[in-house]
Amino acid sequence: MTDEYNLLTQPWLPIRHRHSGALEAVGIAEALLRSHELADLVVDVPTQVPALLRQVLLPVMVDALGPPTTREGWSKRFAAGRFTDEERDRLSEYFDQYRDRFALFHDTRPFAQVAGLRTPKGETKGTAVLVATAASGNNVPLFTSRTDGDPFPLTPGEAARWLLHTQCWDTAAIKSGAEGDPKVKAGKTTGNPTGPLGQLGVVVPVGRSLYETLLLNTPVHPEDMWGVPQWKRDPPFGPEWDTYAPQGLLELWTWQSRRVRLSPEQTGDGQRVCRVVLTAGDRISVLPEWEPHTTWTSAPNPKAGAPARRPRRHAPGKAIWQGMEALLAVEREEKGKFHTSDLLRQINSARVDGVIADDYPLRVQTYGLLYGNQSAVVEDILHDAMPLPVAALRAEGEVYDLVAEATEQAEELAQAVNSLSADLRRAQGADPIPWDKGHRPGELVLHALDPLVRRLLAGISATGTDFDVLSRGQRAWEQKAWAETMRIAERVLGTASAGAFIGREVADKGKKDGKKVLYSLGTAERDFRARLARILPRAAEHRREAKPELGVASSGASTQGQGS
């Protein structure tokens, strides 16, 4: 048995200290026993965070202590703020009992790998095949300084992190066939899906400490539906794979979507992993609706046997607050379009029970991979984070209305500037920029408003339900949003040619009688200012009271400098 690199004790998890902010590396055991002192993982790429949470930290904690089966049980654990002495003793006993199952290079049960895995010809590949950001095969990132032929030595800790990342996020590229796998054809395995997290838009609630984050990501679940983690499976995984549905959260969290064997060797810099065997692994037949780390979209007319909900994936180029309607859809409406994650619904229940206060500094982080070319390559890593006001989880509450209104206003302001651009182009004899092509000025508005929205959400989180403060914050948001939108609009207006002053009459496509509509600089600016006042009514009222001579809506007069 080789136990020289055990993930329970070796320092392979980079974590930031909660109070000092210092970075340190710890093993699984220390990360859990000191979880109340630690803040969050600081890893190579953001998508390693949900992989490490789901593959080791959450399942070890739940399997050692037992799952919370009631809201009261979960609330008691969360309110404690740290593991009790009795829980620490049970964790330590678990570490002693299963220590050999966490040996990275174990002779017969290497962690998250298959002992003796090989291809019929005995080939191995460079470890770049595990690293999503490294050049390997068809996966060639832009501006990479390495080629496929360069060695990519990984320390054991790095290899362990990328191994678990591969189990969660690997591409759907063709895999080498494993010796002993009856499904191999012509030495290959095709039709592989991506790793299970690659099929989701991952949403992870984050608390003040690692301990709170672990509890926030632990759903209350029936005890008979937890299953067992991969390291307790008997017999251990072999080279063959199958398609089936996970029988519990522990099985889902530690899903082995690939069969892997790391090949360590001694180098001048110490022990390194330079070669790896990577083959096909298990496939999930049906994603369970109790998957906790995603939001959902209802399928309007699902086919027979198809699920009524599908996971909502993140859109590239969009901030997390642009999907706020799905995050805040706490009420489980059967006919609703969106459903939030079970974890956010559980946090709302804890708010109702008084376990989590309205001003609790909850954060939400989102993760995703953008795959290209038949999901065989990684094009981009999607990650975002923002504060999420706990009080906003109460549907139809004033805080919910404020957050929903502000995020909708930001989207509408972008559309208003896009309409201004379209009207000016029509006035000059050009067609509007298609919504799905080109770069429209509304994107500049969303970019300019992004820090304002995040600042508003942070302020709401700290304020809780002090409605006087919230009201002042909402007025301040609208005034800032007005100024930023006008700044972008002035740039758009500045591009108008001399011909736009006279304008053109264009047939209205919405009218059957072919009635023509006049588009000119004046009408475009007038309509835009009227729309701006409708979207931001509080800012418009403030401007009318402060500078009544300027007007805001329908005068059509030039108001140069209003955005300043």
Secondary structure, DSSP 4 states (H G I P E B T S, - for coil): ---SSBTTTSS-EEEEETTT--EEEE-HHHHHHTTTTEEEE--SSTTHHHHHIIIIIHHHHHHHH----SHHHHHHHHHH-S--HHHHHHHHHHHHHTGGGGBTT-SS--TTS-TT---TT---EEGGGT-TTS-BTTB--TT-S--TTS---B-HHHHHHHHHHHHHH-----EEPPTT-TT-BTTEE--PPPPGGGGS-EEEEE-SSHHHHHHHT-----GGG----GGG-SSPP-S---EE--SSHHHHHT---EEEEEEEEEETTEEEEEEEEEEE--EESS--TT--SB-EEE-SSPPTTS-SEEE-PPPTT--GGGGHHHHT--S--TT-SEE--HHHHHHHHHHHTTSS-TT---EEEEEEEEEETTTTEEEEEEEEEEE--GGGGSTTSHHHHHHHHHHHHHHHHHHHHHHHHHHHHHHTT-PPPPTTSS--THHHHHHHHHHHHHHHHHHHHHHTT-HHHHHHHHHHHHHHHHHHHHHHHHHHHTT--THHHH-EEEE-TT-TT--EEEE-HHHHHHHHHHHHHHH-HHHHHHHHHH-TTT--SS-----TTTT-
